[in-house]
Amino acid sequence: MRAINFKTIGIGVTFSPNLEANINEAARLALFFGSKLVLIHVGEASEEKLNKFLAFLTPFKDQGLGFEVCFKSGDPVEVILSTTNEKEVDLLIIGALKKENFVKYYLGSIARKVTRKATCSVLLLINPSKERVSCSHIVVNGLKDPKTEETVATAFFVGHKLGANKITVVEEISDEEVSVKVDDDKSLRKSTIVKERLRLREEVRVKTILGTIPGELTKDIKIKSQPIFGKRGYSIGHYAQVARADLLVMNAPRKMNFWDRLFPHDIEHILTELPTDVLIVQ
């Protein structure tokens, strides 16, 4: 497993009502992770714009934050992606207002496209705050996938840096894996036995992954393993919402083909209706 480190954090900034909150969140994260911060603004540079950004950044500069402001005109998605690559950004932050109509538009036109194409991890913020709100509970996917071990390790790295006290690893088990039609007591017992075997299998697999996490990252964190049955992506999003998680950590989506776009799954369900702030690990 490669070392987890967000050396450079980038954030797309627009003059929305959440500008200050988004910058504050990004600056705080950069200080927590010891990262450089890059502000990416799609549009022409001006002294007025720069001064406004600097006014928000000055308190964090006094705490040792290193930052850079980039102005670039063009298509928002292409500008954000190209600048992210040029500046070697490891974590890209995208903020969205919580108003439903704006969230749907913003996620559809910007965040979803960036998430699909980004070569770095992406943090989608729906609850930015000018003042820090503690991150207490993190939910992370534990699905069977080559990316999962690193995603779980990243969740613990983030939890350690932010002072989280609980991390829940959720293993989503498809109902298709049970494949027992329940229509009498005998089939109900069979279904229950199959589900229990699947739960035990997943718990053993997750326990193996957790055994690879360095002890310094798990210290003082309550760890829970939670198998759930249902549609992948939708189930974990619903769980994160019900469990009042402060952050949901997911694997980055695989390259999608034509059929994936027609029949969205996994991360697409999360992007359709964000349950909380979401970190997508590349």
C-alpha positions as CSV (number, residue, x, y, z in Angstrom):
1,M,0.0,0.0,0.0
2,R,1.4,3.4,-1.0
3,A,1.9,6.1,1.7
4,I,-1.2,8.2,2.2
5,N,-0.4,11.9,2.0
6,F,-2.3,14.9,0.6
7,K,0.6,17.1,-0.2
8,T,-1.5,19.5,-2.3
9,I,-5.2,20.3,-1.8
10,G,-7.1,22.1,-4.5
11,I,-10.5,23.8,-4.4
12,G,-12.7,25.2,-7.1
13,V,-13.9,28.6,-5.9
14,T,-16.8,30.7,-7.2
15,F,-18.4,33.8,-5.8
16,S,-21.3,31.9,-4.3
17,P,-22.9,32.5,-0.8
18,N,-20.7,29.7,0.5
19,L,-17.4,31.2,-0.7
20,E,-16.0,32.0,2.7
21,A,-17.2,28.7,4.3
22,N,-15.7,26.7,1.4
23,I,-12.3,28.5,1.6
24,N,-12.2,28.1,5.4
25,E,-13.0,24.4,5.2
26,A,-10.2,23.9,2.6
27,A,-7.7,26.0,4.5
28,R,-8.4,24.1,7.8
29,L,-8.0,20.7,6.0
30,A,-4.7,21.9,4.5
31,L,-3.4,22.8,7.9
32,F,-4.6,19.5,9.4
33,F,-2.9,17.5,6.6
34,G,0.2,19.8,6.3
35,S,-0.8,20.5,2.7
36,K,-0.3,23.4,0.3
37,L,-3.7,24.9,-0.8
38,V,-4.4,25.8,-4.4
39,L,-7.5,28.0,-5.1
40,I,-8.8,27.4,-8.7
41,H,-11.1,30.2,-10.0
42,V,-12.7,29.8,-13.5
43,G,-12.6,33.3,-14.9
44,E,-10.4,36.3,-15.6
45,A,-8.0,37.5,-12.9
46,S,-8.6,40.8,-11.2
47,E,-7.2,42.6,-8.2
48,E,-10.7,42.8,-6.6
49,K,-11.2,39.1,-6.8
50,L,-7.7,38.3,-5.5
51,N,-8.1,40.7,-2.6
52,K,-11.3,39.0,-1.6
53,F,-9.7,35.6,-1.6
54,L,-6.7,36.9,0.3
55,A,-9.0,38.4,2.9
56,F,-10.4,35.0,3.7
57,L,-7.0,33.3,3.6
58,T,-5.0,35.7,5.8
59,P,-6.0,34.2,9.2
60,F,-4.8,30.8,7.9
61,K,-1.6,32.3,6.4
62,D,-0.8,33.5,9.9
63,Q,-1.0,29.9,11.1
64,G,1.5,28.8,8.5
65,L,-0.7,27.9,5.5
66,G,1.0,27.9,2.1
67,F,-1.3,28.7,-0.8
68,E,-1.6,29.7,-4.4
69,V,-4.5,31.3,-6.3
70,C,-5.0,30.3,-10.0
71,F,-7.2,32.2,-12.4
72,K,-8.1,30.5,-15.7
73,S,-10.9,31.0,-18.2
74,G,-12.7,28.3,-20.1
75,D,-15.0,25.4,-19.5
76,P,-15.3,24.8,-15.7
77,V,-14.8,21.1,-15.8
78,E,-11.8,21.3,-18.2
79,V,-10.2,24.2,-16.2
80,I,-10.6,22.4,-12.9
81,L,-9.2,19.1,-14.2
82,S,-6.3,20.7,-16.1
83,T,-5.2,22.9,-13.2
84,T,-5.5,19.9,-10.9
85,N,-3.1,18.0,-13.1
86,E,-0.7,21.0,-13.6
87,K,-0.5,21.7,-9.8
88,E,-0.2,18.0,-8.9
89,V,-3.3,18.2,-6.6
90,D,-3.8,15.1,-4.5
91,L,-7.2,16.1,-3.1
92,L,-9.7,18.2,-5.0
93,I,-12.5,19.9,-3.0
94,I,-15.8,20.9,-4.6
95,G,-18.4,22.8,-2.7
96,A,-22.2,22.7,-3.4
97,L,-25.0,24.6,-1.8
98,K,-27.6,22.6,0.1
99,K,-30.5,24.0,-1.8
100,E,-32.0,21.1,-3.7
101,N,-32.4,22.7,-7.1
102,F,-28.8,24.1,-7.1
103,V,-27.4,20.9,-5.8
104,K,-29.0,18.9,-8.7
105,Y,-27.7,21.4,-11.2
106,Y,-24.2,21.7,-9.7
107,L,-23.7,18.0,-9.2
108,G,-25.0,17.2,-12.7
109,S,-22.9,19.7,-14.6
110,I,-19.7,20.0,-12.6
111,A,-19.0,17.6,-9.7
112,R,-20.2,14.5,-11.4
113,K,-18.1,15.1,-14.5
114,V,-15.1,16.1,-12.4
115,T,-15.5,13.0,-10.2
116,R,-15.7,10.7,-13.2
117,K,-12.6,12.2,-14.8
118,A,-10.4,13.3,-11.9
119,T,-7.1,11.6,-11.4
120,C,-6.9,12.6,-7.8
121,S,-9.2,12.0,-4.8
122,V,-12.3,14.3,-4.6
123,L,-14.1,15.7,-1.5
124,L,-17.7,16.9,-2.1
125,L,-18.7,19.4,0.5
126,I,-22.4,20.0,1.2
127,N,-22.0,21.2,4.7
128,P,-19.3,23.8,4.6
129,S,-18.9,26.0,7.7
130,K,-17.0,29.2,8.5
131,E,-16.2,27.9,11.9
132,R,-15.0,24.4,12.4
133,V,-17.5,21.6,13.0
134,S,-15.8,18.5,14.4
135,C,-15.8,15.3,12.3
136,S,-16.8,12.6,14.8
137,H,-18.1,9.7,12.8
138,I,-16.8,8.5,9.4
139,V,-18.4,5.7,7.3
140,V,-16.3,4.0,4.7
141,N,-17.2,1.3,2.2
142,G,-15.7,-2.1,2.8
143,L,-16.9,-3.8,-0.4
144,K,-14.8,-6.5,-2.1
145,D,-12.6,-4.5,-4.5
146,P,-8.9,-4.0,-5.2
147,K,-9.2,-0.3,-4.2
148,T,-10.9,-0.9,-0.9
149,E,-7.9,-1.6,1.3
150,E,-6.4,1.8,0.4
151,T,-9.8,3.5,0.8
152,V,-10.2,2.2,4.3
153,A,-6.6,3.2,5.1
154,T,-7.4,6.7,3.8
155,A,-10.5,6.9,6.0
156,F,-8.4,6.1,9.1
157,F,-5.7,8.6,8.0
158,V,-8.4,11.3,7.7
159,G,-10.0,10.3,10.9
160,H,-6.7,10.4,12.8
161,K,-5.9,13.9,11.4
162,L,-9.4,15.3,12.1
163,G,-9.8,13.7,15.5
164,A,-12.7,11.4,14.7
165,N,-13.8,9.0,17.5
166,K,-15.7,6.4,15.4
167,I,-15.2,4.8,12.0
168,T,-17.8,2.3,10.6
169,V,-16.7,0.0,7.8
170,V,-19.9,-0.9,5.8
171,E,-19.9,-4.1,3.7
172,E,-22.7,-3.9,1.2
173,I,-24.0,-7.3,0.3
174,S,-26.3,-7.5,-2.7
175,D,-29.6,-9.2,-2.2
176,E,-28.8,-11.3,-5.3
177,E,-26.1,-13.1,-3.3
178,V,-28.8,-14.5,-1.0
179,S,-30.8,-15.8,-4.0
180,V,-33.3,-17.6,-1.8
181,K,-37.0,-17.1,-2.5
182,V,-38.8,-16.9,0.9
183,D,-42.3,-18.3,0.7
184,D,-42.4,-20.6,3.8
185,D,-40.7,-21.3,7.1
186,K,-38.1,-23.6,5.5
187,S,-37.0,-21.1,2.9
188,L,-37.0,-18.4,5.6
189,R,-34.5,-20.5,7.7
190,K,-32.4,-21.1,4.6
191,S,-32.3,-17.4,3.8
192,T,-31.4,-16.6,7.4
193,I,-28.5,-19.1,7.3
194,V,-27.2,-17.8,3.9
195,K,-27.3,-14.2,5.2
196,E,-25.4,-15.2,8.4
197,R,-22.7,-17.0,6.4
198,L,-22.4,-13.9,4.2
199,R,-22.1,-11.6,7.2
200,L,-19.4,-13.8,8.7
201,R,-17.5,-14.0,5.4
202,E,-17.6,-10.2,5.1
203,E,-16.6,-9.6,8.7
204,V,-13.5,-11.8,8.3
205,R,-12.5,-10.0,5.1
206,V,-12.9,-6.6,6.7
207,K,-11.0,-7.7,9.8
208,T,-8.1,-8.7,7.5
209,I,-8.1,-5.2,5.9
210,L,-8.2,-3.6,9.4
211,G,-5.2,-5.6,10.4
212,T,-3.1,-3.8,7.8
213,I,-3.9,-0.3,9.2
214,P,-1.0,1.2,11.3
215,G,-1.8,1.3,15.0
216,E,-1.2,5.0,15.2
217,L,-4.1,5.6,12.9
218,T,-6.6,3.4,14.9
219,K,-5.6,4.7,18.3
220,D,-8.6,6.2,20.2
221,I,-11.0,5.4,17.4
222,K,-14.0,3.1,18.0
223,I,-14.2,0.7,15.0
224,K,-17.4,-0.9,13.9
225,S,-18.0,-3.4,11.1
226,Q,-21.5,-3.2,9.6
227,P,-22.7,-5.7,6.9
228,I,-25.9,-4.4,5.2
229,F,-28.0,-6.0,2.5
230,G,-29.3,-4.0,-0.5
231,K,-28.4,-2.1,-3.6
232,R,-24.8,-1.1,-3.7
233,G,-24.2,2.6,-3.4
234,Y,-27.8,3.4,-2.3
235,S,-27.5,1.2,0.8
236,I,-24.3,2.8,2.2
237,G,-25.6,6.3,1.4
238,H,-28.8,5.6,3.3
239,Y,-26.8,4.1,6.2
240,A,-24.5,7.1,6.4
241,Q,-27.5,9.4,6.6
242,V,-29.3,7.4,9.2
243,A,-26.1,7.0,11.3
244,R,-25.6,10.8,11.1
245,A,-22.1,10.3,9.7
246,D,-20.0,13.5,9.2
247,L,-18.1,12.0,6.3
248,L,-18.7,9.1,3.8
249,V,-15.5,7.7,2.2
250,M,-15.9,5.7,-1.0
251,N,-13.8,4.1,-3.7
252,A,-13.4,6.1,-6.9
253,P,-15.7,4.9,-9.7
254,R,-14.2,2.6,-12.3
255,K,-14.2,3.7,-15.9
256,M,-17.8,3.6,-17.1
257,N,-19.0,2.3,-20.4
258,F,-22.2,3.1,-22.2
259,W,-24.4,0.7,-20.2
260,D,-23.1,2.1,-16.9
261,R,-24.3,5.5,-17.9
262,L,-27.8,4.1,-18.7
263,F,-28.0,2.1,-15.5
264,P,-26.1,4.0,-12.8
265,H,-24.8,2.2,-9.8
266,D,-22.4,2.4,-6.8
267,I,-21.0,6.0,-6.7
268,E,-23.6,7.3,-9.1
269,H,-26.3,6.6,-6.4
270,I,-24.2,8.7,-3.9
271,L,-23.8,11.5,-6.4
272,T,-27.5,11.6,-7.1
273,E,-28.4,12.4,-3.5
274,L,-25.5,13.2,-1.3
275,P,-26.2,12.0,2.3
276,T,-23.3,14.0,3.8
277,D,-19.9,15.2,2.8
278,V,-18.3,12.6,0.6
279,L,-14.6,11.7,0.0
280,I,-14.0,9.7,-3.1
281,V,-10.6,8.1,-3.0
282,Q,-8.8,7.7,-6.3
